[in-house]
Amino acid sequence: MRDNSVVTSYTRFIAFGDSITEGLCDDRIDGQYIGWADRVAQVLATQSEDFTYFNAAVRGKRLEQVIADQIPLGMPYIEGANTLVSFHAGANNILRPGYDPSVILPMYQSAARALAATGAQLMLFTVQEVAEPRTRTQHLWNARFSGFNAMVRSTARELGALLLDGNAYEVFFDRRLIASDRLHLNDQGHRRVAAAVLANLGLPHDADWAEPMPPASRVRAASRVASTMVWIWQFLLPWMLRRLTGKSSGDGRVAKHTAPIALSNKR
């Protein structure tokens, strides 16, 4: 993450992606998740009188869907260097059994290059890996995402993009920043990611974002088992059913915005 000595003021923030950028499992306002991108947009709005925000992200969307459905929607609103564009997609492809890196990685790079070619300030993200993998599933997770993350880092260097690499900060390995579905960020996770992004932009942010969380309380074995059973029933089985039936959690859902919206620039 870079250390900016000069704050860049953006008049527009456009966010492309899936559930993480939509804000799943953060707090809600009027029934809608807030999310790290909304938190960043609220601070950006304090820096510019005519700031607008466009979040096209929808949960469950695969990389090719983000490219086909979201990017064409947002491209006409990119205004060169005055626009900050975040692109966070691909994880939903990697989580599927038929994942093919020879297809997905070049597809991601091509989309990132097209966004960078607009002159906007591009922002990319790695996916969090498991710090100390123990199970077969955890090793498979790291095997798949480590290659993807290496590509994201090299693409960011190539394009001069801002990069949020959570794997470079110990705090983002803390499972207490993850929601009960064991996949998405909770409110504290979204808060810290937003602060990390704002720090990267040289803008006001929560100073504690990279600080370790307090020592965790010991959890009894019976509680862990009960928690896992609830997780299987509420999250794992529905996810597996969607995979078997070819459905997605994003089916029928629309993005928060279909065009840039104005935000209050008052603190």
C-alpha positions, 0 to 999 in steps of 0.5 A: 500500500502506498503512502500518499503525501498529497491527497487526490480529490476525486469527483466520482467513485465507481465500484464494480464487483460482487458481494464484497463490494455490494457490502454483504454482512455489514450493517444495514440502512433502510434494509440495504447493506452499507459495505466498505465502498459506501464507507469510502464514498462517504469520506470522498464526498467530504473532499469534493463539492460535486462528488458522485458515487456509483456502486454497480456490484451485485452478490454472486456475480462471476467475473464474466458477468461483472465484465458483461453487465457492470463495466459497460454500465459504468464506462460512460460515467468515467471522467478520466483522472477525476474518477476512482474505479474499484474492480474486485471480481473473480472469487466466485469463479475460483470457488466453483469446481470448473475453475480454469485459471488459463481463462479467468486470469487473462480475462481479469487482466484484460478488463483491468487494462480496459479500465486503466486505459480510461485514465481513471485511477484504478483500484484492485484487491487480492483475496484473503488467503488462510494464514495457517492452512490445516484442512484439505479445503484450506489448502485448496483455497490457498492453492487457487487464490495464491495464483490469482493474487499473484496475477492481481499484484502483477497487474496492479504494478503494470497499470499503476493501480492502487492495491489493497493486499489484505494478505500483507497485514496480519489483522486481516487474517483474524477470523473475527472480521468475518461474518457468521457465513464464514465467507464475507466481512462483518461490520468490523471487517468492512470498517477496517477495509474501508479505512485501509482504502482511505489510508491508501488514498491519503484521506481521513480514516480510522487510525486503528485499521491495521492494529491487532484485535484484542486476544480472543476468548476461549471457545468451548468445543461444544460451542464450536460444534454447534456453531458449525452445525448452524453454519452447515444448515444456514449457509453451506447446504443452501450454497451447495443447492444453488451450485447443483441447480445452477442458481446464484444468490444474485439472481434477480437482484439489481445493483444499488445504483444504475447511475451515479448519485450525489452524496452529501459532502458534509461530515 
